Amino acid sequence: MTRDIEKPTAMETLIATLDLEPIEVDIFRGTSPQVGWQRVFGGQVIAQALMAAQRTVDRERRVHSLHAYFMRPGDPSVPIIYQAERIRDGASFNTRRVVAIQHGKAIFALSASFQIEEPGFDHQIGMPDVPSPEELMDERQISSQFLAGAPPAIRNYWERERPIEIRPVSLTHYVSDKKLDPFQHVWVRATGSVPDDLHYQTAILAYLSDMTLLDTSLYPHGTSIFNQSIQVASLDHSMWFHRQAKMDDWMLYTQDSPSASGARGLTRGSLFTRNGILIASVAQEGLIRKRADE
């Protein structure tokens, strides 16, 4: 009698997705989980490109910043080729550039800088005072209590198993067309164990940094990324890694959108540990365009 093979969890699938296949010196192949999406999630491409860059740098050198541009939507049905270029290797810093290619064309480009660990000045902003994640509804409760009559796109988003769980401090945005101030606070955490490996920890932090950002730029306009009359897409993404933190507990992702204009919205984010340590800062500009037929 054959034994049933357990289906991997969403986090196990993500970890496997980040384990890029080396196919030549500084060239890697990545795949995408087949979850029914029409295009590759931007956070996945950021994380895979960062993994490619990390694999060309000595392990004692840690990424401190990345800057990326999305150029074409990724096709989840075919592999992505990541070509890493060693721009500079200095005494303290290393610079890498990674281009992601599909169907013979660049879909994404990332530049990352790495540094040896050094002591120095240390300060940070404080974490906002918000309810703890235990005081908020989990995703199952949100789906059952608020989303019974929601459009299929919203229900599918909340009901699909994902490697990162999110608990928004406020749900007004999802159940109302009220125009809100451009601020959002979201608790996030991994839904499974993450390897005790800095490369994976950092890549998964980069992966989740692409979640919920674009939505914040739509708050003042009484709509969301689930509105079928709006075309939304990440255009660029920047991230600065300040301090190490394991991914074994909730983190607060606090966001604000200082501006939207020219069919683009800008959002900034800060990621804190539960006890208030600032882990990383994020900035992203995204396309928020009304469709022509509207």
C-alpha positions in Angstrom: 0.0 0.0 0.0 1.4 3.4 -0.9 1.5 6.2 1.6 -0.1 9.5 0.8 2.5 12.2 0.3 1.7 15.3 2.4 1.3 18.5 0.4 3.9 21.0 1.4 2.8 24.0 3.4 2.8 27.5 1.9 6.0 28.3 3.9 7.7 25.2 2.8 6.8 26.0 -0.8 8.3 29.5 -0.4 11.5 28.2 1.0 11.8 25.8 -1.9 11.1 28.7 -4.3 14.0 30.7 -2.8 16.4 27.8 -3.1 17.6 28.9 -6.6 19.2 26.4 -9.0 22.7 27.4 -10.0 23.1 26.8 -13.8 26.4 28.7 -14.5 28.7 31.1 -12.6 26.5 33.8 -11.1 23.5 32.6 -13.1 20.5 31.0 -11.3 17.1 29.6 -12.2 14.0 30.2 -10.1 10.5 28.8 -10.4 7.1 30.1 -9.2 4.5 28.2 -7.2 1.5 27.3 -9.2 -1.3 29.0 -7.2 -3.4 30.3 -10.0 -2.0 33.8 -10.2 -1.8 35.4 -13.6 1.5 37.0 -12.9 4.4 36.4 -10.5 4.0 38.1 -7.1 6.5 41.0 -7.0 7.7 40.0 -3.5 8.8 36.7 -4.9 10.9 38.2 -7.6 12.5 40.7 -5.1 13.3 37.8 -2.8 14.7 35.5 -5.5 16.9 38.2 -7.0 18.2 39.0 -3.5 19.0 35.3 -2.9 20.9 35.3 -6.2 22.9 38.4 -5.1 23.6 37.0 -1.7 25.1 33.8 -3.2 27.8 35.8 -4.9 29.0 37.5 -1.7 30.9 36.2 1.3 28.5 35.2 4.1 29.9 37.6 6.6 28.8 40.5 4.4 25.2 41.4 4.9 22.8 43.2 2.6 22.0 46.7 4.0 20.0 48.1 1.0 18.4 47.1 -2.2 16.8 49.1 -5.0 14.7 47.5 -7.7 12.6 48.2 -10.8 9.7 46.1 -12.1 9.7 46.2 -15.9 7.3 43.5 -17.1 4.9 41.1 -15.4 6.4 37.8 -14.6 5.0 34.6 -16.1 4.5 32.0 -13.3 4.3 29.1 -15.8 8.0 29.3 -16.9 11.3 29.6 -14.9 13.0 33.0 -14.3 16.7 33.3 -15.0 18.6 35.5 -12.6 21.9 36.9 -13.9 24.1 38.4 -11.2 26.9 40.9 -11.9 29.7 41.6 -9.5 29.9 45.4 -9.7 32.3 46.0 -6.9 34.1 44.2 -4.1 35.6 46.7 -1.6 37.2 46.4 1.8 33.9 47.2 3.5 31.2 47.1 0.9 30.1 44.9 -2.1 27.7 45.9 -4.8 25.7 43.5 -6.9 23.3 43.9 -9.8 20.8 41.2 -10.7 18.6 41.1 -13.8 15.6 38.7 -14.0 14.9 37.4 -17.5 11.9 35.6 -19.0 11.1 34.9 -22.7 14.4 36.6 -23.6 13.5 39.9 -22.0 14.3 41.6 -18.7 11.3 41.7 -16.4 13.1 43.0 -13.2 16.4 44.5 -12.1 17.8 44.8 -8.6 20.9 46.5 -7.2 22.0 45.5 -3.7 24.8 46.7 -1.4 26.5 44.5 1.2 28.6 45.5 4.2 30.8 43.9 6.8 29.4 44.1 10.3 30.6 47.3 12.0 29.9 49.2 15.2 28.7 52.8 15.0 26.0 55.3 16.0 22.6 53.8 16.8 19.2 55.3 17.0 15.7 54.6 15.7 12.2 56.0 15.6 9.6 54.6 18.0 7.0 52.0 17.1 3.4 53.3 16.9 1.1 52.3 19.8 -1.4 49.9 18.2 -3.4 46.9 19.4 -1.5 43.7 19.7 -2.1 40.9 17.0 -3.8 38.8 19.7 -6.5 41.5 20.0 -7.3 41.4 16.3 -9.2 39.0 14.2 -7.3 36.3 12.4 -7.7 35.7 8.6 -10.3 33.0 9.1 -12.4 35.3 11.2 -12.0 38.1 8.8 -13.1 35.9 5.9 -16.2 34.5 7.7 -17.4 37.7 9.3 -16.6 40.4 6.8 -16.1 38.9 3.3 -19.2 36.7 2.7 -20.5 39.2 0.2 -17.2 40.5 -1.0 -16.0 40.2 -4.6 -14.3 36.9 -5.5 -10.9 38.5 -5.8 -11.0 39.7 -2.2 -12.4 36.4 -0.8 -9.7 34.4 -2.7 -7.0 36.6 -1.4 -8.0 36.0 2.2 -8.9 32.3 1.9 -5.8 31.1 0.0 -3.1 29.6 2.1 -0.1 31.9 2.2 3.4 31.8 3.7 2.8 35.2 5.4 -0.2 35.8 7.7 -1.4 39.4 7.9 -3.7 41.0 10.6 -4.7 44.6 9.7 -5.3 46.8 12.7 -8.3 48.3 10.8 -10.6 46.6 8.3 -12.5 49.7 7.3 -10.7 49.8 4.0 -12.0 46.3 3.0 -15.6 46.9 3.9 -16.2 50.5 3.0 -15.6 53.1 0.3 -15.0 55.8 2.9 -12.0 58.0 2.1 -9.4 57.4 4.8 -6.1 59.0 5.9 -3.2 57.5 4.0 -1.9 55.4 7.0 -2.0 51.7 7.6 -0.8 49.3 10.4 -0.6 45.6 9.7 0.8 42.8 11.8 2.7 40.2 9.7 4.3 36.8 10.5 5.6 33.7 8.8 3.0 30.9 8.9 5.7 28.2 9.3 9.3 27.8 10.5 11.9 29.7 8.7 15.5 28.3 8.4 18.0 29.7 10.8 20.0 31.1 7.9 20.5 34.9 7.3 20.1 34.6 3.6 16.6 33.0 3.9 15.6 35.3 6.8 16.5 38.4 4.8 14.9 37.1 1.6 11.6 36.3 3.3 11.6 39.8 4.9 12.0 41.2 1.4 9.2 39.0 0.2 6.7 40.2 2.7 7.8 43.8 2.3 5.9 44.0 -1.0 2.6 43.0 0.7 -0.2 45.6 1.3 2.0 48.7 0.4 0.1 49.7 -2.8 -3.2 49.6 -0.9 -2.1 52.4 1.5 -1.8 54.8 -1.5 -5.5 54.1 -2.3 -6.8 54.8 1.2 -7.6 58.6 0.5 -9.5 57.6 -2.6 -12.0 55.2 -1.0 -10.9 52.2 -3.1 -8.5 49.2 -2.9 -6.3 47.1 -5.1 -9.3 44.7 -5.4 -11.3 47.2 -7.4 -11.6 45.8 -10.9 -11.8 49.3 -12.4 -8.2 50.1 -11.3 -5.0 48.9 -12.8 -2.4 48.4 -10.1 1.3 47.2 -10.2 4.5 47.8 -8.4 6.9 50.0 -10.3 9.9 50.2 -8.0 10.9 49.0 -4.6 13.6 50.1 -2.2 14.5 48.5 1.2 17.0 49.3 3.9 18.0 46.5 6.4 18.8 48.0 9.8 18.9 45.2 12.3 18.7 41.5 12.4 15.6 39.7 13.7 14.4 36.2 13.5 11.1 35.6 11.7 9.5 33.6 14.6 7.1 36.2 15.9 4.7 38.9 14.8 6.2 42.1 13.2 4.4 45.4 12.8 4.4 46.9 9.3 3.4 50.5 9.6 2.9 52.4 6.4 2.1 55.9 5.1 1.5 57.3 1.6 2.8 60.9 1.3 1.7 61.4 -2.3 -0.3 60.1 -5.3 -0.1 61.8 -8.7 0.4 61.0 -12.4 -1.3 57.6 -11.9 1.3 56.7 -9.4 1.2 56.3 -5.6 4.2 56.4 -3.2 4.1 54.5 0.0 6.7 54.2 2.8 6.9 51.5 5.4 8.7 50.5 8.6 9.0 47.0 10.0 9.3 46.6 13.8 9.6 43.5 16.0 6.9 43.0 18.5 9.1 44.7 21.2 9.7 47.8 19.1 13.0 47.2 17.3 13.1 48.7 13.9 14.2 46.0 11.5 13.9 47.6 8.1 12.5 50.6 6.1 10.7 50.3 2.8 9.6 52.7 0.0 7.7 51.8 -3.1 6.0 53.6 -6.0 3.2 51.8 -7.7 0.9 52.3 -10.7 -2.6 53.2 -9.6 -4.4 53.9 -12.9 -8.1 54.1 -13.6 -8.9 51.8 -16.5 -9.8 53.5 -19.8 -13.3 52.1 -19.9 -14.0 53.7 -16.5 
